[in-house]
Amino acid sequence: MARIGVDVGGTFTDLILETDGDASDGGGRVFVHKVPSTPEDQSRGVIQGVLEICAEAGVAPGAIEQIVHGTTIATNTVIEYSGAEVGMLTTRGFRDILHMARHKRPHNFSVQFDVPWQSRPLVKRRNRVPITERILPPGGSVETALDEDEVRAAAELFKARGVDAIIVCFLFAFLNDAHEQRAKEIVREVIPDAYVSCSSEVVDVIREYERFSTAAMNAFIGPRTTFYLNNLATALKENGVDAQIRVMQSNGGVTTLTGAAERPVTILMSGPAGGVIGGQWAGDMSGVRNLITVDIGGTSADISVVPGGEVRIMNPRDTQVGGYPILAPMIDLATIGAGGGSIAYVDEGGAFRVGPRSAGADPGPACYGRGGTEPTVTDAQVVLGRLDPEQFLGGGLEIDPARSRKALEDNLCGPLGMSLEEAALGVIRVINSNMSLAIRANSVAKGVDPRDYALVAFGGAGPLHGVALAHSVFAREVIVPPAPGINAATGLLATDMRYEFTRSVLCVLTQASQDEIDGLNAETDALVQRARDALRADGVAPEHQRVVRVAECRYQGQGFELRGTMPDGPLTLDNRAELLASFHERHRQDYGHAFEDQEVEVITLRVVASAGIGALSWPDSEAGSGRNPEDALLYRRATTFDDGRSYETPRFDRSALKAGQHIDGPAIVIQTDSTTIVPPGYEATVAQSGNLHVREVAAS
């Protein structure tokens, strides 16, 4: 079997190909590759990369059985506000829920702020049509029947306006979705080709604003995402690749092409999620459980904390994309505009800034020679001698140091009165400071002590900054994965297929009767069955299915929930204490305290079903010994480090390094997809797994 992971970034598209079998038929090997991203049509870069890595591996395109894809198509649609024209059917009297939201200001004490759901609405007000109907809590009884004539008239209006996508969002549909489903049928009768979805299909939970917002986002990105995924599948087949396609989801699992097209809201953080899973995989190979993953690419830096080897899922109150609340499970990570392409400039007030604006893939940094004239972080690294022109991307991309020097001199040195070296060091220090603040916000501010954690640095630019970031936040060491530049793609082959199904229930668990407990079990069993059916439809045998049942709970009167793990088997009056204890412990982890004498209520039941798709197996490094091995030494060249001093610094070929060997800083380790800096006072050790561990040398 041969399979490919392909992750589309803002600057590069990263690929990894794994084959199995014996050496005689070319199997049992791993290949990595990078190609420039094609933002105007991501599928072009994907197709190019797939064909090129197949050629490099000597594998026929038709022999690829599976492609796992991480894409930013949905995210970019939100950022660019380039989604579909959406029409909405909603309960009469609630037309403006998407505008009013929660009546909360994003910044309480600021008079200058943007409210995206008002300034850039996912559904324009003229396309929000009220429909006569009403469902009532707590049992979902019908108070007012659905006016089907109004639904049909609204559908005709949308058809006349050329609306691309339509959502049906009725009050209390999570208790009874009959009205939503019937309205959807009518809309499809009038506009057969429209992208139509119900709020209860997208996210079947309580809170009408968040449910409506999530459904609106699903429709806003749906047509473009669906077109891209279908176009990619068609283009792959036209190029001889008839592989099974899986798509990375925001929760770190993968779904089918159909699942991603029907619920694209679940892949909004597809790209960054792959990086976190890849960082977790690298930590597992070295037996390190507490990790801070830092994925630095050309455009952005994605930061996540993985405590005890478990990827954290964000609290529902925090899940938003582009400022829009999204009730979809997402890995807890922070993204900032900091990468190799981040542009350095002097603002109107004379301050030295770096990012978030990026040169991206086109024109890219000035040294690329594609028309870019503004200095970037990559240009600063080139000026400091940390990136060698003949070794950039293994020599696959020519860079011109003279263009980097000119960009810094014209835009920074003159306005700031700095030397070229001072300006370049300033760029690095500013971008490192920005990333360090983001790491602290995602660790220290959440009760995590970085001193107990290893920092996993990856992405094309991650290993260039890893040691400086670890030093800044006092992380104990830096782990650089075997192929850091494509580690997000690596994560695609290291994850599982995963589905999540939810159902809102309202039950005070601490006071529940046996009948109420039985009701919870019945709802949970129904969700488990839906989850197993989804995996079965993907060809996963029952014995390979894993199902986790979660109850999202809160103290009575709280505004948001935390996840508690349900006990094995049916919930009973006797074992509900296990669920309560799990919730109390999670509350203690997140907030530092718990109220074990307070009433606890269950708000939402969630079932997470998963199945392994084949763990990525990285070959062990050949055993070796010694320090600074001569057979891996390429050459020496003057390099300036963060202390401002220049050293004649040796370059080592990472592919020639062996397990057990040590590299003394100052040194630079070069490989095709990335470059690792080992500053003075540090040493790097090659692990059997292929990971590179960089630690500060203890003072004697």
HUJOGI-V35572 format. One record per run of one state. SS is the DSSP state (~ for helix, > for strand, _ for the rest). FROM is the first residue (numbers start at 1). LEN is the number of residues. If there is no record, write none. Layout:
ss:SS from:FROM len:LEN
ss:SS from:FROM len:LEN
This chain:
ss:_ from:1 len:1
ss:> from:2 len:7
ss:_ from:9 len:3
ss:> from:12 len:8
ss:_ from:20 len:3
ss:~ from:23 len:3
ss:_ from:26 len:4
ss:> from:30 len:7
ss:_ from:37 len:5
ss:~ from:42 len:16
ss:_ from:58 len:3
ss:~ from:61 len:3
ss:> from:64 len:7
ss:_ from:71 len:2
ss:~ from:73 len:8
ss:_ from:81 len:5
ss:> from:86 len:6
ss:_ from:92 len:5
ss:~ from:97 len:4
ss:_ from:101 len:15
ss:~ from:116 len:4
ss:_ from:120 len:5
ss:~ from:125 len:3
ss:> from:128 len:4
ss:_ from:132 len:2
ss:> from:134 len:3
ss:_ from:137 len:4
ss:> from:141 len:4
ss:_ from:145 len:3
ss:~ from:148 len:14
ss:_ from:162 len:3
ss:> from:165 len:5
ss:_ from:170 len:8
ss:~ from:178 len:13
ss:_ from:191 len:4
ss:> from:195 len:4
ss:~ from:199 len:4
ss:_ from:203 len:5
ss:~ from:208 len:31
ss:_ from:239 len:5
ss:> from:244 len:5
ss:_ from:249 len:5
ss:> from:254 len:3
ss:~ from:257 len:6
ss:_ from:263 len:1
ss:~ from:264 len:4
ss:_ from:268 len:2
ss:~ from:270 len:16
ss:_ from:286 len:5
ss:> from:291 len:6
ss:_ from:297 len:4
ss:> from:301 len:7
ss:_ from:308 len:2
ss:> from:310 len:2
ss:_ from:312 len:1
ss:> from:313 len:1
ss:_ from:314 len:2
ss:~ from:316 len:3
ss:_ from:319 len:1
ss:> from:320 len:2
ss:_ from:322 len:2
ss:> from:324 len:2
ss:_ from:326 len:5
ss:> from:331 len:1
ss:_ from:332 len:1
ss:> from:333 len:4
ss:_ from:337 len:5
ss:> from:342 len:5
ss:_ from:347 len:5
ss:> from:352 len:7
ss:_ from:359 len:7
ss:~ from:366 len:3
ss:_ from:369 len:7
ss:> from:376 len:1
ss:~ from:377 len:7
ss:_ from:384 len:5
ss:~ from:389 len:7
ss:_ from:396 len:5
ss:~ from:401 len:16
ss:_ from:417 len:3
ss:~ from:420 len:23
ss:_ from:443 len:1
ss:~ from:444 len:3
ss:_ from:447 len:3
ss:~ from:450 len:3
ss:_ from:453 len:1
ss:> from:454 len:5
ss:_ from:459 len:3
ss:~ from:462 len:12
ss:_ from:474 len:3
ss:> from:477 len:4
ss:_ from:481 len:3
ss:~ from:484 len:9
ss:_ from:493 len:3
ss:> from:496 len:13
ss:~ from:509 len:3
ss:_ from:512 len:2
ss:~ from:514 len:24
ss:_ from:538 len:4
ss:~ from:542 len:3
ss:_ from:545 len:1
ss:> from:546 len:10
ss:_ from:556 len:6
ss:> from:562 len:4
ss:_ from:566 len:10
ss:~ from:576 len:16
ss:_ from:592 len:8
ss:> from:600 len:13
ss:_ from:613 len:10
ss:> from:623 len:1
ss:_ from:624 len:3
ss:> from:627 len:1
ss:_ from:628 len:2
ss:~ from:630 len:3
ss:> from:633 len:8
ss:_ from:641 len:5
ss:> from:646 len:8
ss:~ from:654 len:3
ss:_ from:657 len:2
ss:> from:659 len:1
ss:_ from:660 len:2
ss:> from:662 len:3
ss:_ from:665 len:2
ss:> from:667 len:5
ss:_ from:672 len:2
ss:> from:674 len:5
ss:_ from:679 len:3
ss:> from:682 len:5
ss:_ from:687 len:5
ss:> from:692 len:5
ss:_ from:697 len:4
